[in-house]
């Protein structure tokens, strides 16, 4: 009887560990000022679009669906993929497009939404460049400009590839807020950002000096489906993650979370 009881307790402990295991989750922040000294997310002071709050809520809902307690860390984009790759994080939530160079390093969940990229700038700057170009500014005709992008992003990779031909100066920033800040301090003419990120940053800029310039594009690796990343070896976790994504898509939870933080359709 004691032996049976011991086996029962061990089985219960293993079952509990499976369903309540701590997962280390990385959530992308646009600006390090969004994180308090204690590591908590600082609530937005304005009730506008908020990509970080959306990602945080989505991450916590997924953790609930897979019955895991998640310890969330709010980090910059450049920290997430290396942290997932070397096992410091079990899940990485950011604007991760599924591209071959990343697939060599980490595994990907099913898609959570679609993304595209768009130029951001002031109307005055857009008009000045339109006069030089002889036509309205678009990403595919922009020349001779200083363009900010986040380090390690698909946007920076694209700009680096065309910079010499288009006479562009690429202004790299550690965060998307830093890229937007380059517009604000005059060190860049435009920023190239994922569309939801750009919309959130524009909506939080109180003077409303900036807006989208030209149409969105998903060409040249600048848009596609967005995924959660995780270590390659964690196949059971990937299966549970994909099941949770399917559930929140089917019951409308994913759409409701998105609409709470983005009042307009950006797909």
N, C-alpha and C positions, 0 to 999 in steps of 0.2 A: 504493500500500500504506500509506504513512504516513497519507494522508487517511482511508482506511478504518479504520485503527487509531484515529485521533482521533475519528471518528464513533462507533466502538464504545465508546470510553471515555466520551464524552459521554452516550451512551444508558445505559451502566451507572451513571453518576453520577446521572442523572435517575431511573432505576429505584430506586436505593438511597435517594434522597431521598424518593421516594414511600412506600417501605415502612419507612423508619427516621426519618421526619421527627419532630422534637421537637414535642410538643403541650403546651400550658400548661393544666394541669388544676387546677381549684379544688375542694377537698373541704371540706365544712361541718364546723366544730368546734362543740361545744356550749359550750366554755369555752376562753378564750384560754390558760389554764394547761395545756391539753393539747398545746401547741406549745412546743418547747424554744427557747432563744435562737438556735440554729442553724437553726431552721425545720423541725426533724424532729418527728414525732408521738411524744409521750411515752407509752410503754406503760402500760396501766391497771394499777394495783396490786392490783386484785381481779378474779378470773376470772368476772365477771358480764357481763350484757348490755352491749354496746358498739356504739352506732350509728356512731361515728366509725371504729372499726376495721373494721366491716362495709363502710362506704362506701369506705374506703381500699382494702380488698382487692378489692372489686368494680371500682373504678376501674382498678386495676392489671391485673386480669384482662381487662378490656375493652381496655386499651391493648395487652396481649399479643396478643389476638385480632385487632386491627386492625394489628398489626405496627408499632406506633409507640412510640418512646421518649417517655415522659411525664414532664414536670417538674411535680411535685405541690406545690401551695401549700395550706396549711391556714388557712382564713379564716372569718370570721363570715358569717352568712346575708346581711346587708345588703350585703356586698361582692361577692357572687357574680354576681347578675343584671346590675348595672351593669358589672362587669368583663367579662362575656361580651358584653354589648351593645357596648361600645366596643373590643373586640378584645384586651383584656389577657389573657383566658382563652379557650381553644378549647373546653373542656368544663367544665360546672358540675354538680357532684354535691351535691345537697341534697334537702330534702323538697319538691321543686317540683311543685305541682299545676298542671295545664294550665288556666289561666283566661284570658279574653279580654284583660285588660289586660297580661298577660305575653306573650301571643301577638303583640301588636303590636311587641314589643321583641326577642324572641329566638325561635329555633326549638326544637322539642321532639323528643326521641327517642320511640321506642315505650315503653310502660310498663315499669318495672322491678319494681314491686310496688304494692299498694294501701295507702292510708292512711286513718285516721279520726282524730278528735280526742276528748280525754277530759279531764275535770276531775281535778286532783290536789290532795289536801289531807290534813290529819290527821284521824283518826277523831273526835277530840274536837271539832274545828271542824265537821265534818260533822254530828255529833249536835246541836251547838248551833244550827246553821242549820235542821236538821230540826225542832227544837222551835218555832222562829220560824215556819217555813213550814207546819207541821202535816202534813208529809209528808217522805219521803226526798228528799234533795237530788239534783236532776238539772240539767243545763245549761238545760233549757227551763223550769224553775220558779225558778231562782236569782234572788234579789233582795237589794238592799242590801249587797252584798259587795264586797270589794276583790279583783280578779282580775288576776293577772299573765299576760302573754303576751309573746312575742318581737316586737320592732319589725319592721314590714314583713311580718309573717306573715298568713295568712288568719285565724288565731285572733284577732289584734289587730283586724283589719278587722271581723270579726263582732262583737266586744265593743264596739268604738267605735260600731257601728250601733245597738246595743240599750242602750247605757249609760244614756241619759237616761230611757228608758221603764222600765227595770228598776232604776234608782237604783244602778247599778254604778260603781265607781271602777276605771278601767283602769290597771294598773301596768305600764308598758312597760319592757322590758329589752333590752339589745343582743344577748343570747344566750339560748338556752333554759336554760342553767345559771343565768343571771342571774334568769330568771323563777322557777326553782326556788329560788334563793337568797332571793327575796322571801318565800317560805313559811318558810324556815329562820330568817330574821331578824324575822319577824312583821310585815313591811310589806304582806303580802297574805294573804287568807284562803284563796284557791284559786289554782291556775295552770291555764290552758287550753293544752294541749300536744298535738302529734301523738302518737299512741299509742305508737309505738316509742321516741320520745324520752322520753316520760314513764316508760315501763317501765325504760329504761336508767338514768335519773336516780334513780328509786326504788330500783333494785337496788344502786346505788352509795352510797346514803345509809346509812352504817353503823348509826346508831341505829334505822333503820327506823321513823321517825316518821310517814311519809307513805304514802299509797296512792291508788288510783283511787277516785273518788267518782262514782257514777252510771254509766250505760251510755255506751259510745262512740257518737259520731254522725258521719255523713258529710253531713248536711244543711247547707244555707246556705253551701256552699263550704268546709266544714270537713273534707272527705274526698273522695277519688277516687283515680285512678291517679297514681303518682309517676313523674316523668320526669327524664332528664338534659337540660340545656339547652346550646345552642350557638349561635354567630352565624348569623343568617338566611342569609347568603350562602354558607355552607359546605355545599352540598348533597351533594357527594361524601363528605364526612366524615359527614354524617347517614346516608347510605346504608350506609356501612361500620359505623357505630355500631349501626344497627338490625339488620344482619346478625349482629354479635357478640352482641347481646342475644338474638336468636332462637336462636343456637347454644348459649349458656349456659342458656337455658330448656329447649331440647330435650335436652341431654345431662345435665341435672340439676345442673350446676355452680352455677347461681344459687341453687338451693335449698340446696345443701350449704354455700355461703358464709353464707347467712342463718342456717342452723341452728348454725353454729359460733359465732355471736355472739348469737343469740336462741334459747334452748332451748325456748321456748313459741311456739305459733302465734298471731300477732297479726293475721292477715288476717280 
